[in-house]
Amino acid sequence: MISLSDALEQLLAHRPTIRTIRTAPEAALGRVLAAAVTAGCSSPGAPITLLDGWAVAAAETVGASAYSPCFPARPPKPVTLGEALPLGCDAVLPPQAVAIAPGLVEILAPAAPGEGVRATGRDFTAGEILVGRGDMLHATGPELLRLAGVESVETFIPQLQVLAREGSADWLVELARREGVDCDLQSCVAPGEAAPPVRLSGSDTDIAIVVGDVAALENVDESRVLFRELAVRPGRFTVAALLPRRADPQVERIDPLITLFVADRVENLLAAWLLLVRPLLREAVDARARKAQTVLPLARKVVSDPGWSEMVLLRQAAEPGVGSPHWDVLATGDLPFHAIARADAWTLVEAASEGWAAGEPVAAEAL
């Protein structure tokens, strides 16, 4: 039996080299970038207006109010959102801040220099890094990159293959997608009836997970096994091995395929993903931390055995009428289905810890 940290160290020593492709920003949505993206031009190229209204010289509006209006030497110029700021103007007032009558222009509110204006290069300057290597491209990314003159980006395309009973691991596809990982889910009718992953996995697969197919282990040379038992709950009997890849004349790849054999229970597959596979893939693509953690006090204590790393499922709650948020502890180590169904966050008790006291602040990550 080895610790979780030792298991991760062994996996990271064999981290796969993830394939990259160059694609349009729209096709890279939700992917981790393999190279930093820089702006091809400055935006805006000249000062522009940020609202419909009146372009003015801020110096001519000092002290203006509805009770004591200012009378500018030059009449304000009507502008619309996004147009170039007229020469001689350095601010934009909203429509109601200017009153115009025959032969009379009154400014009813002051404007600071730059108010209602986007200065040259304020959005970004040519050559500025917009998205870094290891960052994920989010929903607004493609449009912002288009405005910056970026036509293509280089992204990582991690490939995860999962062999499991039909329907038993569909949810893992969504978790993988959130990490920018392509998940090839293949079904087997029953444990022992599927071929070992060495025959199923192509050369483009980075990591494989075999759920419940114990018979597949019979064909694995013991020298290829990294570990057979973990000091982790759940997932104690997860096995990791380095398997040779299926020959593919179109893809030259000689590194061994990291394959995890996981007992056929939802909690074991969840633990394998969160504690082993996802950290390995994030490290392989230099991914920056993307999951914000929430720190809240525990409603009750969490007890863990020293030497074991144990997952804890949590649900955010608040006392009626008080509104003070806290973590309700649903399960520790042994994760029943009802706890998985109700949980909205998780955390890990490290092997060196015996848990936390009631009321102690604990950081947890959303599921």
C-alpha positions as CSV (number, residue, x, y, z in Angstrom):
1,M,0.0,0.0,0.0
2,I,1.3,3.4,-0.9
3,S,0.2,7.0,0.0
4,L,-1.7,9.2,-2.4
5,S,1.2,11.6,-2.7
6,D,3.6,8.7,-3.6
7,A,1.0,7.4,-6.2
8,L,0.8,10.8,-7.8
9,E,4.6,11.1,-7.8
10,Q,4.8,7.8,-9.7
11,L,2.1,8.9,-12.2
12,L,3.7,12.3,-12.8
13,A,7.0,10.6,-13.5
14,H,5.3,9.0,-16.5
15,R,3.0,12.0,-17.4
16,P,2.0,11.8,-21.1
17,T,3.0,14.3,-23.8
18,I,-0.4,15.8,-24.7
19,R,-1.1,16.4,-28.4
20,T,-1.7,20.0,-29.5
21,I,-3.6,21.5,-32.5
22,R,-3.9,24.9,-33.9
23,T,-7.5,26.0,-34.4
24,A,-9.9,28.9,-34.6
25,P,-10.7,30.6,-31.3
26,E,-14.3,29.5,-31.5
27,A,-13.2,25.8,-31.8
28,A,-10.9,26.3,-28.7
29,L,-13.7,27.2,-26.3
30,G,-13.2,25.2,-23.1
31,R,-9.7,24.1,-24.1
32,V,-6.4,24.7,-22.3
33,L,-4.1,26.8,-24.4
34,A,-0.7,25.3,-25.3
35,A,0.9,28.7,-26.1
36,A,0.2,32.2,-24.9
37,V,-2.0,34.4,-27.1
38,T,-1.0,38.0,-27.8
39,A,-2.9,40.8,-29.3
40,G,-2.2,41.5,-32.9
41,C,-3.2,45.2,-32.6
42,S,-4.1,47.8,-30.0
43,S,-7.7,48.4,-29.1
44,P,-9.1,50.9,-29.5
45,G,-6.8,52.4,-32.0
46,A,-8.0,55.9,-31.0
47,P,-10.2,57.2,-28.2
48,I,-13.8,56.1,-28.6
49,T,-17.1,56.9,-26.8
50,L,-18.6,54.5,-24.3
51,L,-22.2,55.8,-24.4
52,D,-24.6,57.9,-26.4
53,G,-24.5,61.5,-25.4
54,W,-22.5,64.7,-25.7
55,A,-18.7,64.9,-26.3
56,V,-17.3,67.8,-24.3
57,A,-14.1,69.3,-23.0
58,A,-14.0,68.4,-19.3
59,A,-12.5,71.8,-18.4
60,E,-15.6,73.5,-19.6
61,T,-17.9,71.5,-17.3
62,V,-16.2,72.3,-13.9
63,G,-18.8,73.1,-11.2
64,A,-21.8,72.5,-13.5
65,S,-25.1,71.6,-12.0
66,A,-28.8,72.0,-12.8
67,Y,-28.9,75.0,-10.5
68,S,-25.7,76.5,-11.8
69,P,-25.1,75.4,-15.4
70,C,-22.0,76.1,-17.4
71,F,-22.1,77.7,-20.8
72,P,-19.3,76.2,-22.9
73,A,-17.4,78.2,-25.4
74,R,-17.8,75.4,-27.9
75,P,-21.1,73.6,-28.2
76,P,-21.0,69.9,-27.2
77,K,-21.1,67.4,-30.1
78,P,-23.6,64.6,-30.2
79,V,-22.0,61.1,-30.3
80,T,-23.1,57.5,-30.2
81,L,-21.6,54.5,-28.5
82,G,-18.3,53.3,-30.1
83,E,-17.6,56.2,-32.4
84,A,-14.3,58.1,-32.5
85,L,-14.1,60.9,-29.9
86,P,-14.2,64.3,-31.7
87,L,-11.0,66.4,-31.6
88,G,-10.9,68.9,-28.8
89,C,-13.1,66.7,-26.5
90,D,-11.9,64.4,-23.7
91,A,-15.2,63.3,-22.0
92,V,-18.8,62.2,-22.8
93,L,-21.8,63.3,-20.9
94,P,-25.2,61.5,-20.9
95,P,-28.0,63.1,-23.0
96,Q,-29.8,64.5,-19.9
97,A,-26.7,66.4,-18.8
98,V,-26.9,68.9,-21.6
99,A,-29.9,71.3,-22.3
100,I,-30.1,72.9,-25.7
101,A,-32.5,75.7,-26.6
102,P,-32.4,78.1,-29.6
103,G,-29.3,80.1,-29.1
104,L,-28.5,78.6,-25.7
105,V,-26.5,75.5,-24.6
106,E,-26.3,74.6,-20.9
107,I,-24.2,71.9,-19.3
108,L,-26.0,70.6,-16.2
109,A,-23.4,68.2,-14.8
110,P,-19.6,68.1,-14.6
111,A,-17.4,65.6,-16.4
112,A,-14.0,64.4,-15.4
113,P,-11.3,63.9,-18.1
114,G,-11.8,60.5,-19.7
115,E,-15.3,60.0,-18.4
116,G,-17.4,58.0,-20.9
117,V,-14.3,57.5,-23.0
118,R,-12.1,54.4,-23.7
119,A,-8.5,55.6,-24.2
120,T,-6.2,54.4,-27.0
121,G,-5.0,50.9,-26.1
122,R,-7.0,50.7,-23.0
123,D,-8.6,47.4,-23.9
124,F,-5.3,45.9,-24.9
125,T,-2.1,46.9,-26.7
126,A,-0.4,45.2,-29.6
127,G,1.8,42.3,-28.3
128,E,0.0,42.2,-24.9
129,I,-0.6,38.6,-23.6
130,L,-4.4,38.1,-23.5
131,V,-4.5,34.4,-22.5
132,G,-1.5,32.6,-21.1
133,R,-0.3,29.1,-21.6
134,G,-2.2,26.7,-19.3
135,D,-5.2,29.0,-19.2
136,M,-8.6,27.8,-20.3
137,L,-10.5,29.7,-23.0
138,H,-13.8,30.7,-21.5
139,A,-17.1,31.9,-23.1
140,T,-16.1,35.5,-23.8
141,G,-12.6,34.5,-25.0
142,P,-13.3,33.9,-28.8
143,E,-15.0,37.2,-29.3
144,L,-12.2,39.1,-27.4
145,L,-9.6,37.3,-29.4
146,R,-11.4,38.2,-32.6
147,L,-11.4,41.9,-31.6
148,A,-7.6,41.6,-30.9
149,G,-7.0,40.3,-34.4
150,V,-6.2,36.7,-33.3
151,E,-7.1,34.2,-36.0
152,S,-5.9,30.9,-34.5
153,V,-4.7,29.5,-31.2
154,E,-2.8,26.4,-30.1
155,T,-4.6,24.2,-27.7
156,F,-4.0,20.9,-25.8
157,I,-6.2,18.0,-26.7
158,P,-6.0,15.5,-23.8
159,Q,-7.5,12.1,-24.6
160,L,-9.1,10.0,-21.9
161,Q,-10.4,6.5,-22.6
162,V,-12.8,4.9,-20.2
163,L,-14.0,1.2,-20.4
164,A,-17.0,0.6,-18.3
165,R,-20.4,-1.0,-18.1
166,E,-22.9,0.7,-20.4
167,G,-24.3,3.9,-18.8
168,S,-22.2,3.6,-15.6
169,A,-19.7,6.3,-16.5
170,D,-21.6,8.7,-18.7
171,W,-21.3,11.4,-16.0
172,L,-17.5,11.3,-16.3
173,V,-17.7,12.6,-19.8
174,E,-19.1,15.9,-18.5
175,L,-16.5,16.2,-15.8
176,A,-13.8,15.6,-18.4
177,R,-15.3,18.1,-20.8
178,R,-15.1,20.8,-18.0
179,E,-11.3,20.2,-18.0
180,G,-11.0,20.5,-21.8
181,V,-10.5,16.7,-22.0
182,D,-12.0,14.5,-24.8
183,C,-13.4,11.3,-23.2
184,D,-13.8,8.2,-25.3
185,L,-16.3,6.1,-23.4
186,Q,-16.5,2.5,-24.4
187,S,-18.9,0.0,-23.0
188,C,-18.5,-3.6,-22.0
189,V,-21.4,-6.0,-21.3
190,A,-20.1,-7.4,-18.1
191,P,-16.8,-7.5,-16.1
192,G,-14.4,-9.8,-17.9
193,E,-16.0,-9.6,-21.3
194,A,-14.0,-6.7,-22.7
195,A,-10.6,-6.8,-24.2
196,P,-7.7,-5.3,-22.2
197,P,-7.1,-1.6,-23.0
198,V,-3.9,-2.4,-24.7
199,R,-6.1,-3.7,-27.6
200,L,-8.7,-1.0,-27.2
201,S,-6.6,2.2,-26.9
202,G,-5.2,3.9,-29.9
203,S,-1.9,5.8,-30.0
204,D,-3.6,9.1,-29.3
205,T,-5.0,8.1,-25.9
206,D,-3.2,9.8,-23.0
207,I,-4.7,7.9,-20.1
208,A,-7.1,4.9,-19.9
209,I,-9.4,3.9,-17.1
210,V,-10.8,0.4,-16.9
211,V,-13.8,0.1,-14.6
212,G,-14.5,-3.3,-13.0
213,D,-12.7,-5.4,-15.6
214,V,-10.5,-7.4,-13.3
215,A,-9.8,-10.1,-15.9
216,A,-7.9,-7.5,-17.9
217,L,-5.3,-7.4,-15.2
218,E,-4.4,-11.0,-15.8
219,N,-2.6,-10.0,-19.0
220,V,-0.6,-7.3,-17.4
221,D,3.1,-8.0,-16.7
222,E,3.8,-7.3,-13.0
223,S,6.8,-5.3,-14.0
224,R,4.4,-2.8,-15.6
225,V,2.4,-2.2,-12.4
226,L,3.0,1.0,-10.6
227,F,0.8,0.3,-7.6
228,R,-1.9,-2.1,-6.5
229,E,-3.2,-0.6,-3.3
230,L,-3.6,3.0,-2.1
231,A,-4.0,4.5,1.4
232,V,-7.0,6.3,0.0
233,R,-10.7,6.2,0.8
234,P,-12.6,5.6,-1.4
235,G,-10.4,4.0,-4.1
236,R,-8.2,1.8,-2.0
237,F,-7.8,-1.0,-4.6
238,T,-7.2,1.2,-7.6
239,V,-4.4,-0.3,-9.7
240,A,-2.1,1.7,-12.0
241,A,0.0,0.1,-14.8
242,L,2.0,1.2,-17.8
243,L,0.8,-0.7,-20.8
244,P,2.3,-0.8,-24.3
245,R,0.2,1.0,-27.0
246,R,-1.6,-0.5,-29.9
247,A,0.5,-0.1,-33.1
248,D,-0.7,2.7,-35.3
249,P,1.2,3.5,-38.5
250,Q,-0.2,7.0,-38.6
251,V,0.9,8.0,-35.1
252,E,4.4,7.5,-33.8
253,R,4.2,7.2,-30.0
254,I,6.4,5.0,-27.9
255,D,5.6,6.2,-24.4
256,P,3.6,3.6,-22.3
257,L,-0.1,4.2,-21.7
258,I,-1.0,5.0,-18.1
259,T,-4.0,2.8,-17.3
260,L,-6.0,2.7,-14.1
261,F,-8.1,-0.3,-13.1
262,V,-10.9,0.9,-10.8
263,A,-13.4,-1.1,-8.8
264,D,-16.9,-0.9,-10.3
265,R,-18.5,1.7,-7.9
266,V,-19.4,5.3,-8.6
267,E,-17.4,6.5,-5.6
268,N,-14.2,4.7,-6.8
269,L,-14.4,6.2,-10.2
270,L,-15.1,9.7,-8.8
271,A,-12.0,9.4,-6.5
272,A,-9.9,8.1,-9.4
273,W,-10.9,11.2,-11.5
274,L,-10.5,13.8,-8.8
275,L,-7.4,12.5,-7.0
276,L,-5.4,10.9,-9.8
277,V,-6.5,11.5,-13.3
278,R,-7.4,15.1,-13.2
279,P,-4.2,16.2,-11.3
280,L,-2.1,14.2,-13.8
281,L,-3.8,15.8,-16.8
282,R,-3.6,19.3,-15.3
283,E,0.1,18.9,-14.7
284,A,0.6,17.5,-18.3
285,V,-0.9,20.6,-19.8
286,D,0.6,23.1,-17.3
287,A,-2.9,24.1,-16.4
288,R,-3.4,26.8,-13.9
289,A,-5.8,26.3,-11.0
290,R,-9.3,26.9,-12.3
291,K,-11.5,25.7,-9.5
292,A,-12.2,28.3,-6.9
293,Q,-12.4,27.0,-3.4
294,T,-14.9,28.1,-0.8
295,V,-13.9,28.4,2.8
296,L,-16.6,27.8,5.4
297,P,-16.8,26.5,9.0
298,L,-17.8,22.8,9.5
299,A,-21.1,22.1,11.1
300,R,-19.6,19.0,12.9
301,K,-16.2,17.5,13.3
302,V,-14.5,15.3,10.7
303,V,-12.5,12.4,12.0
304,S,-10.0,10.6,9.8
305,D,-7.5,7.8,10.4
306,P,-3.8,9.0,10.3
307,G,-2.0,7.6,7.3
308,W,-5.1,7.6,5.1
309,S,-6.2,10.3,2.6
310,E,-9.9,10.5,2.8
311,M,-12.4,12.3,0.6
312,V,-15.1,14.4,2.4
313,L,-18.4,15.3,0.7
314,L,-20.0,18.5,1.8
315,R,-23.1,20.6,1.3
316,Q,-23.3,24.3,1.9
317,A,-26.1,25.2,4.3
318,A,-27.2,28.0,6.6
319,E,-29.2,28.0,9.9
320,P,-32.8,29.1,9.3
321,G,-33.3,32.7,10.3
322,V,-29.5,33.2,10.9
323,G,-28.1,33.0,7.4
324,S,-24.6,32.0,8.5
325,P,-23.3,29.6,5.8
326,H,-21.4,26.5,6.8
327,W,-20.5,23.1,5.5
328,D,-22.8,20.2,6.4
329,V,-20.6,17.0,6.4
330,L,-22.3,14.3,4.4
331,A,-19.7,11.6,4.4
332,T,-16.0,10.9,5.0
333,G,-14.1,8.1,3.3
334,D,-17.0,5.8,2.7
335,L,-19.2,7.7,0.3
336,P,-22.7,6.3,-0.1
337,F,-24.7,7.2,-3.2
338,H,-27.2,9.5,-1.3
339,A,-24.2,11.6,-0.1
340,I,-22.8,11.8,-3.7
341,A,-26.2,12.9,-4.9
342,R,-26.6,15.6,-2.4
343,A,-23.0,16.9,-2.3
344,D,-22.1,20.2,-3.9
345,A,-18.5,20.3,-2.8
346,W,-15.6,18.0,-1.7
347,T,-12.3,18.2,0.1
348,L,-9.6,15.9,1.2
349,V,-8.2,15.0,4.6
350,E,-4.5,14.5,4.0
351,A,-2.7,11.5,5.4
352,A,-0.9,13.5,8.0
353,S,-4.2,14.9,9.5
354,E,-6.7,13.4,11.8
355,G,-9.5,15.6,10.6
356,W,-11.0,19.0,11.7
357,A,-12.9,20.2,14.7
358,A,-16.5,21.5,14.4
359,G,-16.5,25.1,13.5
360,E,-13.0,25.0,11.9
361,P,-12.8,26.7,8.5
362,V,-12.3,24.3,5.7
363,A,-11.6,25.0,2.0
364,A,-13.7,22.8,-0.4
365,E,-14.1,22.7,-4.2
366,A,-17.4,22.5,-6.0
367,L,-18.3,19.2,-7.6
